[in-house]
Amino acid sequence: MTLIGRTVWGYEIRRRHVVLGLTGVVAALLCLAWEVLPDAGLRWGLVKGLRALGMVEVSVADTDISLFGGRLTVRKVVARPALGNALGIKDFALRFRWAPLLDKRLVLDRVAVEGIDIDLKREDGSFVLNGLPLAVAATPSVPPGTPVPAQEWGLDVASLELTNSRLHLADGDFTAEIAVERLLVENLHSRNPAVPVAYHLIGSLNGASVALDGTVKPFAAEPGFALKAVLGKVALTDFAALAGRNGIAGLHGQADLTLDMQGAVTEAATTVKASGRLVLDDLGLDAPVTAHAAHVDLDLRRLDWDGARAELSAALDVATLAVTAPGGSGAAAKLALDVRQAEWNGTRLSLAAHLDGTALSGRGEAGGNGAAASLELEAEALSFENQRLSWRGRMSLAGGHVAVAGVDAGPESLAWVGRLDVDTAQASGRAEGKLDLGGQRLAVTDTIIGHKRASAEGWVEFGAATTAQIKLDLDGLTVRDGAKSMDWAALDHLEAMDLALAKDGGVRVGRLGVDGLNALRKDGKGAYPWRFEARRLRLEQAGRDGDGDVTVAEARLDGLVARLTRTGDGFLGFMADKGKEPKAQKAGDEPDYSLGKLVLSGDSRVHFEDRSLPDPVRLEVRPLDLTLGNLDTETPERDIPFDLKLGIGRSTIALAGNVRPFAAELSGRVDGQIKAFELPPLSPYLADALGVQLQSGHFDGTLGLGAARGKLSGALDVALSNLFIAPPDPNAPLSKKAEMPIETVLDLLRDGDDRIHLSLPIRGDTANPDLDISDAVAQAVAGALKSTMLTTLKLAFPVAALI
């Protein structure tokens, strides 16, 4: 049918009318398509794409696209797979520009997404998104020689915002609920890498608040980032499953974190700077160790890493800590570590730090335990390099106690300041400084050692051998055997100057002073007081070498009180345990002794008591003064001069001379004088041996005795005054053997002043001395009585034995 040439409403239809009409229809159809097809195409494309991913049910509530305005909006997208939760997007809004596309740039002014709900699960090494498996493909490698495009597409995003969205992540028995209240990303410009991309996030992780702020430069030649993070009340139990995969079981507690961090990846290295604070409450775990802490506070003041060197400044506070590990356990009421400065360059660690601890305790599975009321460690400078540790600082401890391997030590306080150097590879080192100890009790099996205060200053080198140079000062030292109820020693004060330990085990001291020295006391059954007491002891240049030889340049002992008590079993305090024989020394094992000078003075005395007789003997030697010198067992032919003065009651005894006691044959010279020695105290000895009791009498005498190569030569001049005896027992040994009554013999010897004068030559040798009284008797009696008197006097007057 031809329209051209027809008349409609009075007008003739021509060709131009037909062309204009068709053009209008096409324009109308195009306008309708422009308005309808983009929305329909967008909706169809979304549905088609989601169905291609495996979604069996897809719905889109509304779409709005303006190609001229550069706007795109999608509302309420719901995609449900055959199995699993639905994937939902509440709103998606996009503003873009057309013109930059000509320059290969995709410019988005604003991208806003709201209400994304995603379930992401990891199964068998792959991910499942809302029930749909996701194929994660690796980025294909670019073959060598592939031409690089002259200009890649650029991406500019002025603002990207995600709100009110949720991601549910599941990986085995680990689950995480990530809620995004608002995520804002701004200034994303791929072709302007110097402009940092800013981001801001507010949300939650398993109900714990999360806030992130920062910038990142992902497109720069040297990428960098800055981050400020705040996490509040994060339950560590939520991450127990992840920790368990790394051998950490039973993790629980609550964490709060603030972190400020910057970093960059340069051609030379990766650099990081960080600061922040981590607070953990009710922290605990069951493996690899069992541990619990009521509160942990880590203050990271500064952390710098430039790829080769790390610097750290931080503080750590721990409250109510308990740890149990293979081998033992430990606990602390409080620990505080302040690392003022730490540096690590890959080979050397240097540190300046301070550690405080209170109510510390520990116990080993194999035995042993320790505790301290408080502990403080100060490292002014600590370094570790090439297996060598160097520490300069101080340490203090209060209320300490250690028990291990039969040793029980309990120092009330300990303080050390100085320097320690240790070679960990050789197990050797050197310690130098000053150590102060408060009261301490040290028990080694049955031996208990205690002191009130002690200090040592100097240095010690240890390793294969130990050497030292120390000044020692000590108060209130006691040594006791608890099993025997025996006090071995006690002293008020000890001071040792230039105390040195040699590599061969020798010990030397420049000067040793002891005040208030006591030795050998027993309490309980068979108790007795101190056997020895001394007001003061001084040793000069004393020592013992590695072979056991002892040398003393000078020894002075003042105010000695010696108590010698003899019983039927021996002397109290000096008797060996029954059934135990002293260990015999091998020939040649005897140590040598050298004493330059010995001085005993200062009102020294000896209390002697003999309880082995029916009638005890008691004597007090006071005063007692002794001086001798040049004693040396290695030079036995050297003379040892001595001078001894003592008093017994009203009597005085003085002896002086030179002796060689260590020579093969004894040599020397002794001269002495005895004045007014009372004899009745010695009567029990005569009564026990001869049955004679002395009623009165005293002894005066002089002694001149020499020894040459073991041969004796000398004399003892005796004067006995007022010597009277009690009537003897007729059954006594002397009465039976004597041919004349002992009273008669004494009467014959007395002069007009009731004195008996005898001159007794001493001959023989040192092994068998001979005291000849025949000349003395001849002077006193006539020849007819000589034979009888000889027999009687030899029995009645063992004067030499008494002296």
C-alpha positions in Angstrom: 0.0 0.0 0.0 1.4 3.3 -1.1 0.9 6.3 1.2 2.6 8.8 -1.0 0.0 10.9 -2.9 -2.9 10.2 -0.5 -4.8 13.0 1.2 -5.3 12.9 5.0 -7.2 15.6 6.8 -7.0 17.7 3.7 -3.2 17.3 3.3 -1.5 15.4 0.6 1.1 13.0 1.9 4.4 13.4 0.3 7.7 11.6 0.6 9.1 14.1 3.1 6.1 13.5 5.3 6.8 9.8 5.4 10.5 10.3 6.2 9.7 12.7 9.0 7.2 10.3 10.5 9.6 7.3 10.4 12.3 9.5 12.0 10.0 10.5 14.8 9.0 6.9 15.5 12.6 5.8 15.6 13.4 8.7 17.9 10.6 7.8 20.2 11.7 4.2 20.3 15.3 5.2 21.0 14.2 7.5 23.8 12.1 4.7 25.3 15.0 2.2 24.9 17.4 4.8 26.5 15.1 5.1 29.5 14.2 1.5 29.9 16.9 -0.7 28.4 19.8 0.4 30.7 17.9 -0.5 33.9 16.5 -3.7 32.4 19.9 -4.6 31.0 21.6 -3.9 34.4 19.0 -6.0 36.2 19.2 -8.7 33.6 23.0 -8.7 33.8 23.1 -9.0 37.6 20.6 -11.8 37.6 22.4 -13.6 34.8 25.8 -13.2 36.4 24.7 -14.3 39.9 22.9 -17.3 38.3 26.1 -18.1 36.5 27.9 -18.3 39.9 25.4 -20.9 41.0 22.7 -18.9 42.7 19.4 -20.6 42.2 17.3 -17.7 43.4 18.1 -14.1 42.6 16.0 -11.0 43.1 16.7 -7.3 42.5 14.3 -4.9 44.1 15.2 -1.8 42.1 17.9 -0.4 39.8 18.5 3.1 38.6 21.1 4.1 36.0 21.7 7.5 34.4 24.2 7.3 31.6 24.2 11.0 31.0 24.4 11.8 34.7 26.9 9.1 35.5 24.8 7.5 38.3 24.1 3.9 39.0 22.0 2.6 41.9 21.0 -1.0 42.8 18.7 -1.8 45.8 18.0 -4.9 47.7 19.9 -7.6 45.9 19.3 -11.1 47.3 21.0 -14.2 45.8 20.3 -17.6 47.4 22.3 -20.7 46.5 21.0 -24.3 46.6 22.7 -24.8 49.9 23.9 -22.1 52.3 22.8 -18.6 53.4 21.7 -16.0 51.0 24.1 -13.3 49.7 22.5 -9.9 50.2 23.3 -6.3 49.3 20.9 -3.7 50.6 22.0 -0.6 48.5 24.8 0.0 46.0 25.3 3.6 44.6 27.9 4.7 42.1 28.8 8.0 40.5 31.2 8.0 37.5 32.5 10.2 34.7 32.5 9.5 31.0 35.2 11.9 29.8 38.2 10.3 31.5 37.5 7.0 29.8 39.0 8.5 26.6 42.3 8.8 28.6 42.0 5.2 29.8 41.0 6.4 33.3 38.1 5.1 35.3 37.0 7.9 37.6 34.5 7.2 40.3 33.3 10.1 42.3 31.5 8.1 44.9 30.9 4.4 45.5 28.5 3.6 48.4 27.5 0.1 49.4 25.2 -0.8 52.3 24.0 -4.0 53.8 26.4 -6.6 52.4 25.9 -9.9 54.1 28.5 -12.5 53.2 29.2 -16.0 54.6 32.8 -17.2 53.7 33.9 -20.6 54.6 37.1 -22.5 54.0 36.9 -26.2 53.2 39.6 -28.5 51.9 42.0 -25.6 51.0 39.4 -23.7 49.0 36.8 -21.1 49.9 33.0 -21.4 49.8 31.0 -18.1 49.4 27.5 -18.5 50.7 27.5 -22.1 49.7 29.2 -21.6 46.4 32.8 -22.9 45.9 35.2 -20.2 44.7 38.1 -21.0 42.4 41.1 -19.1 43.5 43.5 -19.0 40.6 47.0 -17.8 40.7 48.0 -14.8 38.7 49.6 -16.2 35.5 53.2 -15.4 35.0 54.2 -13.1 32.2 56.5 -14.8 29.7 59.8 -13.0 29.1 59.7 -10.6 26.2 56.0 -9.9 26.5 55.5 -6.2 25.4 54.4 -3.8 28.1 51.4 -1.7 27.3 52.3 1.9 26.6 49.7 3.0 29.1 47.7 0.9 31.5 44.2 1.9 32.7 44.1 4.2 35.7 41.6 4.1 38.6 40.5 7.1 40.6 38.1 6.8 43.4 37.2 9.9 45.3 35.2 8.1 47.9 34.3 4.5 48.6 31.9 3.8 51.5 30.7 0.5 53.0 28.1 0.6 55.8 26.0 -1.8 57.8 27.6 -4.9 56.4 28.6 -8.3 57.8 31.1 -11.0 57.0 30.8 -14.4 58.7 34.1 -16.2 58.3 34.5 -19.9 59.2 37.7 -22.0 59.0 37.3 -25.4 60.6 36.4 -24.9 64.2 37.4 -21.2 64.0 34.6 -18.7 63.3 34.7 -14.9 63.2 31.8 -12.4 62.9 33.0 -9.2 61.3 30.6 -6.3 61.4 31.3 -3.1 59.4 29.4 -0.2 60.7 31.3 2.2 58.4 34.3 1.8 56.1 35.4 4.9 54.2 38.2 4.9 51.6 39.2 8.2 50.0 41.6 9.6 47.4 42.5 6.4 45.5 44.5 7.6 42.5 46.5 4.9 40.8 48.2 7.4 38.5 49.2 9.7 41.3 51.0 7.4 43.7 52.3 10.1 45.9 48.8 10.9 47.2 48.1 8.6 50.2 44.9 6.6 50.2 43.0 7.4 53.4 40.8 4.9 55.2 38.6 4.8 58.2 36.8 1.8 59.7 34.4 1.5 62.6 33.0 -2.0 63.3 33.3 -5.0 65.5 35.0 -8.4 65.7 32.9 -11.0 67.4 31.2 -8.2 69.3 34.5 -6.5 70.3 34.8 -2.9 69.1 37.3 -2.2 66.3 38.4 1.3 65.0 41.0 1.8 62.3 42.4 5.0 60.8 45.3 5.5 58.5 46.7 5.9 55.1 48.4 3.7 52.5 50.4 4.2 49.3 49.7 1.1 47.3 50.8 2.4 43.9 54.0 4.2 44.9 57.4 2.9 43.9 58.2 2.6 47.6 54.8 1.6 49.2 54.1 2.9 52.7 51.3 2.9 55.3 50.2 4.5 58.5 47.8 2.8 60.9 46.0 3.8 64.1 44.0 0.9 65.6 41.8 0.6 68.7 40.4 -2.8 69.7 38.3 -3.1 72.8 37.4 -6.2 74.9 38.5 -8.9 72.4 37.8 -12.4 73.7 40.9 -14.5 73.1 38.7 -17.6 73.5 37.4 -16.8 70.0 40.9 -17.4 68.6 41.7 -20.5 70.6 41.1 -22.7 67.6 43.7 -20.8 65.5 46.2 -20.9 68.4 45.6 -24.6 68.8 46.9 -25.2 65.3 50.2 -23.8 66.4 50.5 -25.9 69.6 48.9 -23.3 71.9 45.9 -24.9 73.7 43.4 -23.5 76.1 43.9 -19.9 75.2 41.5 -17.6 77.0 41.3 -14.0 78.3 40.3 -10.6 77.1 42.5 -8.1 75.2 42.4 -4.3 74.6 44.8 -2.8 72.0 45.8 0.6 70.9 48.4 0.7 68.1 50.0 3.5 66.1 52.1 2.1 63.3 53.9 3.4 60.2 56.0 1.6 57.6 57.5 1.7 54.2 58.9 -0.8 51.6 62.0 0.7 50.0 64.5 -0.7 47.6 66.9 -1.0 50.5 64.7 -2.5 53.2 61.3 -2.6 54.9 61.0 0.0 57.7 58.5 -0.1 60.5 57.8 2.3 63.4 55.2 1.5 66.0 53.9 2.4 69.4 50.9 1.4 71.4 49.5 -0.5 74.4 48.2 -4.0 74.9 46.2 -5.0 78.0 45.3 -8.6 78.7 43.0 -9.6 81.5 42.5 -13.2 82.9 45.1 -14.5 80.3 45.6 -18.2 80.3 46.7 -21.2 78.3 47.2 -25.0 78.8 49.9 -25.8 76.3 52.8 -25.9 75.5 52.9 -24.6 79.1 50.2 -24.1 81.6 50.1 -20.4 82.4 47.7 -17.8 83.9 48.0 -14.1 84.6 45.3 -12.0 86.1 46.6 -8.9 84.3 49.2 -8.1 81.6 49.9 -4.6 80.5 52.4 -4.0 77.6 53.2 -0.3 76.9 55.1 -0.2 73.6 56.7 3.3 73.8 58.7 2.9 70.6 59.7 0.3 68.1 61.9 1.2 65.1 63.0 -1.3 62.4 65.0 -0.1 59.4 65.7 -3.5 57.9 69.0 -4.0 59.6 68.6 -2.6 63.1 65.7 -2.7 65.6 65.3 -0.3 68.5 62.8 -0.8 71.3 61.5 1.0 74.4 58.7 -0.6 76.3 57.3 -1.5 79.7 55.6 -4.7 80.8 53.5 -5.2 83.9 52.2 -8.7 85.0 50.0 -9.4 88.0 49.4 -12.8 89.6 51.4 -14.9 87.3 51.5 -18.7 87.5 53.4 -21.0 85.0 53.8 -24.7 85.0 56.1 -26.2 82.4 58.0 -29.5 81.8 60.7 -29.4 84.5 59.0 -27.2 87.0 56.7 -24.4 87.9 56.9 -20.8 89.0 54.7 -17.9 90.3 54.8 -14.2 90.9 52.4 -11.8 92.5 53.8 -9.0 90.4 56.4 -8.5 87.6 57.4 -5.2 86.1 59.9 -4.9 83.2 61.0 -1.5 82.0 63.1 -1.6 78.8 64.4 1.9 78.5 66.5 1.2 75.5 67.1 -2.0 73.5 68.9 -2.4 70.2 69.5 -5.4 67.9 71.6 -5.2 64.7 71.5 -8.9 63.7 74.6 -9.9 65.7 74.6 -7.7 68.8 71.9 -7.1 71.4 72.3 -4.2 73.7 69.9 -3.4 76.5 69.2 -0.9 79.3 66.3 -2.2 81.5 64.9 -2.7 85.0 63.0 -5.6 86.4 61.0 -5.7 89.6 59.2 -8.8 91.1 57.3 -9.5 94.3 56.3 -12.8 95.9 58.3 -15.0 93.6 58.4 -18.8 93.9 59.5 -21.7 91.8 59.7 -25.5 92.1 61.5 -28.2 90.0 60.0 -31.5 89.2 63.3 -33.3 90.0 63.4 -31.6 93.4 64.3 -28.2 94.7 62.4 -25.0 95.2 63.0 -21.3 95.7 61.2 -18.2 96.7 61.8 -14.5 97.2 59.6 -11.7 98.7 61.1 -9.3 96.2 63.6 -9.2 93.4 65.1 -6.2 91.6 67.4 -6.3 88.6 68.9 -3.2 87.0 70.8 -3.4 83.7 72.5 -0.1 83.1 74.2 -1.7 80.1 73.7 -5.3 78.9 75.0 -6.7 75.7 75.1 -10.1 74.0 77.4 -10.7 71.0 79.3 -13.7 69.7 78.0 -15.9 72.6 79.5 -13.4 75.1 77.2 -11.7 77.7 78.2 -8.5 79.4 76.1 -6.9 82.2 76.8 -3.8 84.2 74.1 -3.0 86.8 72.8 -4.1 90.2 70.6 -6.8 91.8 68.7 -6.9 95.1 66.7 -9.6 96.7 64.7 -9.8 100.0 63.2 -12.7 101.8 64.9 -15.3 99.7 64.9 -19.1 100.1 66.4 -21.9 98.0 66.4 -25.6 98.7 68.1 -28.0 96.2 70.3 -31.1 96.3 70.6 -31.1 100.1 71.4 -27.4 100.3 68.9 -25.1 102.0 69.7 -21.3 101.9 67.7 -18.4 103.2 69.2 -15.0 102.8 67.1 -12.2 104.3 68.5 -9.8 101.8 71.0 -9.6 99.0 72.4 -6.6 97.1 75.0 -6.7 94.3 76.4 -3.9 92.1 79.1 -4.3 89.6 79.8 -6.0 86.2 79.4 -9.5 84.9 81.1 -10.9 81.8 80.3 -14.5 80.7 81.5 -16.5 77.7 78.6 -18.9 77.2 80.5 -21.1 74.8 83.3 -21.7 77.3 81.2 -21.5 80.5 83.7 -19.0 81.9 83.6 -15.4 82.9 84.4 -12.7 85.4 82.3 -10.9 88.0 83.5 -7.7 89.6 81.7 -5.5 92.1 80.3 -5.5 95.7 78.0 -8.0 97.3 76.1 -7.3 100.5 74.2 -10.0 102.3 71.8 -9.7 105.2 71.1 -12.4 107.7 71.3 -15.9 106.2 70.9 -19.5 107.1 72.7 -22.1 105.0 72.1 -25.8 105.6 74.2 -28.4 103.8 72.9 -31.8 105.0 73.4 -31.6 108.8 75.8 -28.6 108.8 74.1 -25.2 109.4 76.0 -22.0 108.6 74.5 -18.6 109.4 75.6 -15.0 109.6 74.0 -11.7 110.5 75.6 -9.6 107.8 78.3 -10.1 105.1 79.8 -8.0 102.4 82.4 -8.9 99.7 84.1 -6.5 97.3 86.5 -7.4 94.5 86.5 -9.8 91.5 86.1 -13.5 90.7 87.1 -15.2 87.5 85.5 -18.6 86.9 85.7 -21.4 84.3 88.0 -24.4 84.2 89.6 -22.8 87.3 88.5 -20.1 89.7 90.6 -17.1 90.8 89.6 -14.2 92.9 90.7 -11.1 94.7 88.2 -10.1 97.4 87.8 -8.0 100.5 85.4 -9.8 102.9 83.6 -8.3 105.9 81.3 -10.5 108.0 79.3 -10.3 111.2 77.8 -13.0 113.4 79.1 -16.2 111.7 77.9 -19.5 113.2 78.7 -23.1 112.1 76.6 -25.9 113.7 76.0 -29.6 113.3 72.3 -30.0 113.9 72.4 -33.8 114.1 75.0 -33.8 116.8 73.7 -30.6 118.6 77.3 -29.3 118.2 78.3 -25.7 117.5 81.6 -25.9 115.6 82.3 -22.2 115.6 80.9 -18.7 116.2 82.4 -15.3 115.7 81.3 -11.7 116.1 83.2 -10.2 113.3 85.5 -11.2 110.5 87.5 -9.0 108.1 89.7 -10.4 105.3 91.8 -8.0 103.2 93.2 -9.1 99.8 91.6 -12.5 99.9 92.8 -14.4 96.8 91.9 -17.7 95.1 94.5 -19.2 92.8 93.9 -21.4 89.8 95.4 -24.4 91.6 92.9 -24.1 94.4 95.2 -22.2 96.7 93.9 -19.5 99.1 95.7 -16.5 100.4 94.8 -13.5 102.5 96.8 -10.4 103.1 95.3 -9.8 106.5 92.6 -11.7 108.4 91.0 -10.3 111.5 88.5 -12.1 113.7 86.8 -10.7 116.8 84.8 -12.7 119.3 86.0 -16.2 118.2 84.4 -19.3 119.8 84.8 -22.9 118.9 83.4 -26.3 119.9 80.3 -26.3 122.0 77.6 -28.9 122.6 74.0 -28.6 124.0 71.5 -31.2 124.9 72.7 -34.5 126.3 76.4 -34.3 127.4 76.4 -30.5 127.0 79.5 -28.5 127.5 80.4 -24.8 126.9 82.8 -23.4 124.3 86.1 -25.2 124.4 87.9 -22.2 123.0 87.2 -18.5 123.1 89.3 -15.6 121.9 88.8 -11.9 122.0 90.8 -11.3 118.9 92.7 -13.2 116.2 94.9 -11.6 113.6 96.7 -13.3 110.7 99.1 -11.6 108.3 100.0 -13.0 104.9 98.3 -16.3 105.5 97.5 -18.9 102.8 97.2 -22.5 101.7 98.5 -23.5 98.3 97.2 -26.1 95.9 99.3 -28.9 97.6 97.8 -28.1 101.0 100.9 -26.4 102.4 100.0 -23.6 104.9 102.0 -20.4 105.5 101.4 -17.6 107.9 103.7 -14.6 108.2 102.4 -13.6 111.6 99.6 -14.8 113.9 98.3 -12.9 117.0 95.8 -14.3 119.5 94.5 -12.1 122.3 92.2 -13.0 125.2 92.3 -16.8 124.6 90.2 -18.9 126.9 90.8 -22.7 126.4 88.8 -25.2 128.3 90.4 -28.6 128.4 88.3 -31.3 130.1 89.6 -34.8 130.3 87.3 -37.7 130.8 87.8 -41.5 130.7 87.1 -41.4 126.9 89.3 -38.5 126.1 89.1 -34.7 125.9 85.6 -33.2 125.5 85.2 -31.7 122.1 88.1 -33.7 120.6 86.8 -37.2 120.7 86.2 -39.0 117.4 82.8 -40.6 116.8 82.6 -44.1 118.1 83.2 -46.7 115.4 84.9 -44.1 113.1 88.7 -44.2 112.8 90.5 -41.1 111.6 91.6 -41.5 107.9 95.2 -42.3 107.7 97.3 -40.2 105.5 99.6 -41.7 102.9 103.3 -41.3 103.4 104.4 -38.0 101.8 100.9 -36.6 101.8 101.5 -34.5 105.0 101.2 -30.8 104.3 104.0 -28.4 105.2 103.5 -25.6 107.7 105.3 -22.3 108.0 104.7 -19.7 110.7 106.8 -16.6 110.8 105.7 -15.4 114.2 103.1 -16.4 116.8 102.1 -14.1 119.7 99.6 -15.3 122.3 98.8 -12.6 124.9 96.0 -10.3 126.2 95.1 -12.1 129.4 94.9 -15.5 127.8 94.2 -18.5 130.0 93.5 -22.2 130.1 91.0 -24.0 132.3 92.1 -27.6 132.8 89.9 -30.2 134.4 90.7 -33.9 134.7 87.5 -36.0 135.4 89.2 -39.3 134.7 90.4 -39.6 138.3 88.3 -40.5 141.4 89.1 -37.0 142.6 89.0 -34.4 139.8 91.9 -32.1 139.1 91.2 -28.5 138.3 93.8 -26.0 137.3 93.6 -22.5 135.8 96.6 -21.2 133.8 96.4 -17.4 133.9 97.9 -15.4 132.4 99.4 -17.2 129.4 101.9 -15.5 127.1 103.7 -17.2 124.3 105.9 -15.9 121.5 107.6 -18.1 118.9 108.9 -17.7 115.4 110.5 -19.2 112.3 108.4 -22.4 112.4 108.8 -24.2 109.1 108.4 -27.9 108.5 110.3 -27.6 105.2 113.5 -26.4 106.9 113.6 -28.7 110.0 117.2 -27.7 110.8 116.2 -24.1 111.6 116.0 -23.0 115.2 112.6 -22.0 116.5 112.9 -19.4 119.2 110.2 -19.3 121.8 109.3 -17.5 125.1 106.5 -18.9 127.3 105.2 -17.2 130.5 102.3 -18.5 132.5 100.8 -18.4 135.9 99.0 -21.1 137.9 97.4 -19.6 141.0 100.2 -17.7 142.7 102.9 -19.5 140.8 104.8 -18.4 137.8 106.5 -20.4 135.1 108.8 -19.0 132.5 110.4 -21.0 129.7 112.6 -19.7 126.8 114.9 -21.2 124.3 115.3 -22.6 120.8 114.1 -25.9 119.5 114.1 -27.9 116.3 111.0 -30.1 116.7 110.9 -31.2 113.0 114.5 -32.3 112.7 115.2 -36.0 112.3 116.8 -35.9 115.8 115.5 -33.3 118.2 117.8 -30.5 119.1 117.6 -27.3 121.0 118.0 -25.5 124.3 115.4 -24.8 127.0 115.9 -22.7 130.1 113.1 -22.2 132.6 112.1 -21.1 136.1 109.2 -22.2 138.3 108.2 -20.3 141.3 105.7 -21.2 144.1 104.0 -24.0 142.3 101.3 -25.4 144.7 101.5 -29.2 144.8 98.2 -30.2 146.5 96.1 -29.7 143.3 98.1 -32.5 141.8 97.5 -34.8 144.7 94.9 -36.9 142.9 97.6 -38.1 140.4 99.8 -39.4 143.3 96.8 -40.9 145.0 95.8 -42.7 141.8 99.3 -43.9 141.1 100.9 -44.5 144.5 98.1 -44.1 147.1 99.7 -41.0 148.6 97.7 -37.7 149.3 99.6 -34.4 149.5 98.4 -32.1 152.2 100.7 -29.1 151.5 103.7 -28.1 149.7 104.9 -25.9 146.8 107.6 -26.3 144.2 110.4 -24.0 143.1 112.9 -25.0 140.5 115.1 -24.0 137.6 115.6 -26.0 134.4 118.5 -25.9 132.0 118.2 -28.5 129.3 119.9 -28.9 126.0 119.5 -31.5 123.2 122.0 -32.2 120.5 121.0 -34.8 117.8 118.6 -36.4 120.2 120.9 -36.6 123.2 119.8 -34.8 126.4 122.1 -32.8 128.7 121.0 -30.6 131.5 119.7 -30.4 135.1 116.6 -29.7 137.1 117.1 -27.9 140.5 114.2 -28.5 142.8 113.1 -26.9 146.0 110.1 -28.5 147.8 108.8 -26.4 150.7 106.4 -27.6 153.4 105.8 -30.9 151.7 103.6 -33.0 153.9 101.4 -36.0 153.1 98.4 -37.6 154.8 99.0 -40.9 156.5 99.3 -43.4 153.6 97.1 -46.4 153.2 99.1 -49.5 154.3 97.7 -51.3 151.2 98.8 -48.6 148.8 101.4 -49.6 146.2 104.1 -47.4 147.7 103.6 -48.6 151.3 104.0 -52.2 150.1 107.1 -51.6 148.1 108.9 -49.1 150.3 111.4 -50.4 152.9 110.9 -47.4 155.0 107.8 -45.3 155.8 107.4 -42.4 153.4 107.0 -39.9 156.2 110.4 -41.0 157.5 112.0 -40.6 154.1 110.6 -37.0 153.8 111.8 -36.1 157.3 115.3 -37.3 156.4 115.3 -35.0 153.3 114.0 -31.9 155.0 116.4 -29.2 156.2 115.7 -26.9 159.2 113.3 -24.8 157.2 111.2 -27.8 156.1 112.6 -27.6 152.6 113.9 -30.3 150.4 116.6 -29.4 147.9 117.4 -31.7 145.0 119.6 -31.3 142.0 118.5 -33.7 139.3 120.8 -34.3 136.2 118.9 -35.1 133.0 120.6 -37.4 130.6 119.7 -40.0 128.0 118.0 -39.3 124.7 114.7 -37.7 123.7 113.0 -41.0 123.3 114.1 -42.3 126.7 115.1 -39.5 129.1 116.9 -40.3 132.3 116.2 -38.3 135.4 119.0 -39.3 137.9 118.1 -38.6 141.6 121.0 -40.6 143.1 123.3 -37.6 143.6 120.4 -35.6 145.2 119.8 -38.4 147.7 123.4 -38.7 148.5 123.5 -35.1 149.5 120.6 -35.6 151.9 121.3 -38.9 153.7 124.2 -40.9 154.8 125.5 -44.0 153.1 123.7 -46.6 155.1 120.3 -45.3 154.1 121.3 -44.6 150.5 120.1 -47.9 149.1 116.7 -47.8 150.9 116.2 -44.1 150.0 116.9 -44.7 146.4 114.2 -47.2 146.1 111.7 -45.2 148.0 112.3 -41.8 146.3 112.1 -43.3 142.9 108.6 -44.4 143.7 107.6 -41.4 145.8 108.7 -38.4 143.9 108.0 -38.5 140.1 108.8 -34.8 140.1 109.7 -34.7 136.5 106.4 -36.4 135.5 104.4 -33.8 137.6 106.2 -30.9 135.9 
